[in-house]
């Protein structure tokens, strides 16, 4: 079964935004064993959209479009798909009511412009949009299902989860050619793709239908293990065997499996362990705290902390000694140890994590080049653990990596049972 | 003049990487007034690549491909383009020498696999690649120039700068139809696309060659005003006139023009004004500090602050009164005022900004539903300014919007000359 993706919008063809939607959809479809053969982007242009739809429906078994469902006159997807299907345009009643409620909560009423977002081709299958106002819809063009999604990424994710994934799986099964797939995604932070591919070299040799795929998703790397077989039990058995071998080789680097990135995995582990955390941040400016509060319910493990960009704040808020700052500088093992101890003592948290580095592009020196970051975790019991990170990259990369290293050090500071990955 | 972009590779159609190359190339071409009409991605598949090339050369005046020029057997671009051009494959002598030198510096000699990277269709125009080993090349297929680039982004940037930009400009000029363009991007935070399009309705009516484009780039909206005219002076004059009218209608909402988002624009304004800022963050957990430190040189205006997720930290770090918390709750105007005053007084900053809200999905109540966020800015002089934000969205959206509102309130607190947009 082949799918084709069509992303619509002048902002794409003018290069104003990067098309992340088609990559995300392609990865989801790949997970359902639906291969994407073509991805096309075109302008908000009636003729081009018609031509793109005709080409896609001529060569694919499933077409998914994104974009062109908004309220403005640029948004033409509904008109063009309806006219290709020979259907008039209708207002989706559920979407209209949702729009009305939304606007009423802001003291506004539905205008004609607003109402454009509730349009669908008459008779279309409507896919609920839990994250937005414009409904997604599906019509058949020349016997090929065409699913039209809005262009906003989080709305696409929500529509996919709410029912589109199941619908595509249903289409795939009804298409006949449907081998069973066993798969797992392993998430790893702190190792390069090349290290992982060397460590896993030859893993799937001699296992029919098995493959390994790498995806760099800065700052982490995802490894995907897939086994295809006409027989579901055979696929699972072979996958289990390979899973054990993979963990034997790189298991100590895996922080989790599945969809959740490190901030959420760590947050749950902290909750489970009943451990409360505080942060002391210099070059990251608050990024560690921001990541630690991504999980709903983070007040169960996150106390707060200090953003100490200026050295005087390191002294005032955390009790870092001016002599330490003078002797070793703000970016030093000695300073981050005092920061971590200081924030833990003052907040009463179980763990205190500290970050101080040279994010760049200025401020580097011979012994502390741009990209040098010191981190420390202080907890009960043994000595404060420290880590020196070095990354020869741009300011935003250095800061993001430093913030993730703070999380990784917290994870390593937890008892194994609490930081264990979840299935 | 229309261009078409073709990006090649299984990693694209499987969604393992996001196609940033086509967005980057499209933006460069747009700046040369070469409009991209189609962007296509296909697999490393001979038939699909042939079909994609045939479709592109049939409808475009210029085709640029990226990918498929590496040393492996998956890399088919050279073969397919050469065969479409009816040319044999040749080794580019300059590329071969470069390869030889590179490998010699590593104590290695050129193998047959290595040499694949030096291949070009015989007779092709070669574009130097200052950042890599595979040369880019250009052939004409059916009279349409087809430029083949490698897939590595930084190699594409280097090839573009080294000569491809000039070559495309030459092609554009020789194509005759080269209208001049005047354009500007206006950046707005805190207003919806629909509000803006209503406020600007009819603006360009009666102005030939003028158009308005909207782009939602959460949490902000970009408005682009474009005027095309064969005469550069006429385009500029009409653009200036429309610019004045646009500012008369929505000018008070515009925080800047150009490429820089609010964190960078505000950072520069704070530097110019010599104003130092501290943050007091609850529901944003450090996001405001993280945004304020995106600009290199942020130590010139950012002192630091307090992350006070737990109520005890609001009391301990900022001196918020337990009575205020009891009477009004952590999410209240009274609490954020005390937070802003507290952080300003304790850090000695010129401005203190505070945020406390219900990010959700839990924790809402009838009078403070999920998405309710109180903000305050305390400064010298007049009363502390407060703002209540209400957004019925997901946790990450509520937090991002709250953090941007903190920046927007800081911007509004600056003297107009300092917060003024830059051209």
Interface residues (C-beta under 8 A of the other chain):
Chain A: X10 X11 X12 X13 X14 X15 X16 X17 X18 X19 X20 X22 X23 X24 X25 X26 X27 X28 X29 X30 X35 X36 X37 X38 X39 X40 X41 X42 X43 X45 X48 X52 X55 X70 X71 X72 X74 X102 X105 X111 X113 X114 X131 X152 X154 X213 X214 X215 X216 X279 X281 X283 X284 X285 X286 X287 X288 X289 X290 X292 X293 X294 X296 X297 X298 X299 X302 X303 X304 X305 X306 X307 X308 X309 X310 X313 X316 X317 X346 X347 X359 X360 X361 X362 X395 X396 X399
Chain B: X12 X13 X14 X15 X16 X17 X18 X19 X20 X22 X23 X24 X25 X26 X27 X28 X29 X30 X35 X36 X37 X38 X39 X40 X41 X42 X43 X48 X52 X55 X193 X194 X197 X198 X213 X214 X215 X216 X217 X218 X222 X224 X279 X281 X283 X284 X285 X286 X287 X288 X289 X290 X292 X293 X294 X296 X297 X298 X299 X302 X303 X304 X305 X306 X307 X308 X309 X310 X313 X316 X317 X346 X347 X359 X360 X361 X362 X392 X393 X394 X395 X396 X397 X399
